[in-house]
Amino acid sequence: MNGGIGNLLTPQRLFEVTNTVALVAWIVLVVFPGRRFVSSVLCAIIVPGLLAACYAAIIGWKLASGGPPPEDLMTLAGLRAAFADDWVFAAAWTHYLVFDMVVGAWIARDAVRLGIPWPLRSVALVLTFLAGPVGFLIHLVTRAALRRAVAIDDAAASQRVSVFPDDPCRAVAADPVFRVMEAANEWPPCPSEDLLEPEVRHMITRIRGHTMVTFPRLVSLIDQVRQCEARGIPGAFVECGVWKGGCMGLMALANLRYGTARRDLHLFDAFTEICEPDEAIDGNRAVQEVRDWTHGVGGTAGRLKPLSGFYDAFGGPGTLEENRMLLERHIQYDASRIHYHKGWFQDTLPEDAAGVGAIAILRLDGDWYASTKTCLEHLYEQVVPSGFVIIDDYDTYDGCRKAVEEFLATRGLRVRLHRVDADCRYWVKG
Ligand SMILES: C[S@@+](CC[C@H](N)C(=O)[O-])C[C@H]1O[C@@H](n2cnc3c(N)ncnc32)[C@H](O)[C@@H]1O
C-alpha cells in the first residue's frame, strides 16, 4: 500500500479508526441495550460487519503478497513473528473488536430479555469490551443465578394458588400429569417445573420463546385444554392479545396431544405494538411501564395508536408472520382451522365476533381497560357452559380488573374467580 492510499492508510491509522468506531458503538450499546436497533442491528451486524470487512481485506492482501506460511502460525514463535508486522497486528486487533462486539450485542439482548438489572448488565458489557471473556463469564454467572431465582419464584407462586373445594381443577388431581404432585400431597395446578410430566415440560419448552406469560399460567392453560378435551367441552380456542403466539401455540399443542379432533383457533391482535392505556383508568403501573419502556415518549391518553418501543425489551411486537410460523410451520396445526384477526379489537371484534361461533376457552391478554372490556362485550356470550374465561392481567393493571368487574356487575353475573398466580385469574362459565 504505497502511494496516495498507502500514505493515508497506515496500520496506526487503521487501528485508530477501528478502535474509535468500536468504542462509540460500545458506548451506545452500554447506554441503550434495550433498543432493538442497537443490540440487533448496529452492534450485531453493521459495526462488526464493517470491521470484519477491514479484517478480511488486510488478511487477504497480506496472504496475496506473500505473508507467513500457515505452519508458522502453529507455533508461538511463528505467531509472534507474524504479529511483528504492524498490518497483521492491526488486523488481529480488529478480529478481537469484531467478536467482542458480537458477544456484547448478544449479552445486551439476553440481559434485557431476562430482565437482568442495568448495573449488572452494564458491568458485564463494560468488562466484555475491556477484557472479553471476563465480561462474558460474568454474564453467564448472572443469568444462571437469575434463572434459578425465577424458577424458585415460579415454584413459590404455585404455592399461592388458592383452591376451592369445587374447583374444576380438582378433576386433574387424578390425571397422570399431576400424579407426582398428588403423591407428594401438594396441591396442583402448578407444580414446579421439575415435577411435571416430560410431555408437559416439552410443550412449554416449544413455545416458551414466543410468550411473556408466566410458568404457572402456562401449566394452567394446558390443564384447561385437557379438561375441554376430556370433558368434551365444545368450541374454539380464542385469544385476544396473542403477541408472538406462545399461548395459542400451547393450546394447539395440547389439543394435538389430548384432543381427538382439531379445533378452530382464533387469534385477535393488532400485530404491532400495543395501543395506549388510558391513564385515567388503567392505573399507575400501566403509566409507569409506558414511561419506562418507551423511554418517556409513549402516550397514555387511551388512543388506538401503537406505542413505539413498548415491547423492545421483550424482543419487539409480535407479528402475524411469527404467529403463522409457530402455528403452521413449527407446530404444524391444520392451517385451515387457524383464523387471524389483525387490527385493533375495537375494529375487528364488531365485524368478526359472530363468525367465531362457540368458544371453549376465551383467553384475554390485552392488558388495558378498553381492550379487555371490548373483548368481553363481543365474545362472552359465545363462551359455552363449562367453558373457561381467563384474564391474564386481572391483578396487574387496575383497568383490566375494572373492566371485568364492570362487565360482570352490569350483567348481574356471579362467578368464582380462581387464581392462577399473583396476577392471572379465570372463571368457568356456569
Ligand atoms: C401482553 S401481550 C400478549 C401476550 C401473549 N398472550 C403471550 O402469550 O405472551 C398483549 C398483546 O395484546 C395486543 N393488544 C392489546 N390491546 C389491543 C387492542 N385493543 N387491539 C389489538 N391488539 C391489542 C398487543 O398488541 C399485544 O400483542
The ligand as a MOL file (V3000), in Angstrom:
LIG
                    3D

  0  0  0     0  0            999 V3000
M  V30 BEGIN CTAB
M  V30 COUNTS 27 29 0 0 0
M  V30 BEGIN ATOM
M  V30 1 C -49.2910 -8.8220 26.8490 0
M  V30 2 S -49.2930 -9.0560 25.1480 0 CHG=1
M  V30 3 C -49.9540 -10.6510 24.9530 0
M  V30 4 C -49.0430 -11.7430 25.4460 0
M  V30 5 C -49.3490 -13.0890 24.8590 0
M  V30 6 N -50.6480 -13.5940 25.2070 0
M  V30 7 C -48.2780 -14.1060 25.2230 0
M  V30 8 O -48.5640 -15.3030 25.1890 0
M  V30 9 O -47.1630 -13.7190 25.5210 0 CHG=-1
M  V30 10 C -50.6260 -8.0350 24.6610 0
M  V30 11 C -50.9540 -8.1110 23.1810 0
M  V30 12 O -52.2450 -7.5470 23.0200 0
M  V30 13 C -52.2520 -6.7060 21.9020 0
M  V30 14 N -53.3090 -5.6990 22.1390 0
M  V30 15 C -53.5790 -5.0350 23.2810 0
M  V30 16 N -54.6460 -4.2380 23.1380 0
M  V30 17 C -55.0740 -4.4310 21.8660 0
M  V30 18 C -56.1740 -3.9000 21.0980 0
M  V30 19 N -57.0100 -3.0240 21.6320 0
M  V30 20 N -56.3280 -4.3480 19.8500 0
M  V30 21 C -55.4640 -5.2480 19.3020 0
M  V30 22 N -54.4110 -5.7780 19.9610 0
M  V30 23 C -54.2280 -5.3690 21.2310 0
M  V30 24 C -50.8530 -6.1300 21.8460 0
M  V30 25 O -50.5360 -5.6710 20.5620 0
M  V30 26 C -50.0160 -7.3280 22.2790 0
M  V30 27 O -49.6410 -8.1040 21.1900 0
M  V30 END ATOM
M  V30 BEGIN BOND
M  V30 1 1 1 2
M  V30 2 1 2 3
M  V30 3 1 2 10
M  V30 4 1 3 4
M  V30 5 1 4 5
M  V30 6 1 5 6
M  V30 7 1 5 7
M  V30 8 2 7 8
M  V30 9 1 7 9
M  V30 10 1 10 11
M  V30 11 1 11 12
M  V30 12 1 11 26
M  V30 13 1 12 13
M  V30 14 1 13 14
M  V30 15 1 13 24
M  V30 16 1 14 15
M  V30 17 1 14 23
M  V30 18 2 15 16
M  V30 19 1 16 17
M  V30 20 1 17 18
M  V30 21 2 17 23
M  V30 22 1 18 19
M  V30 23 2 18 20
M  V30 24 1 20 21
M  V30 25 2 21 22
M  V30 26 1 22 23
M  V30 27 1 24 25
M  V30 28 1 24 26
M  V30 29 1 26 27
M  V30 END BOND
M  V30 END CTAB
M  END
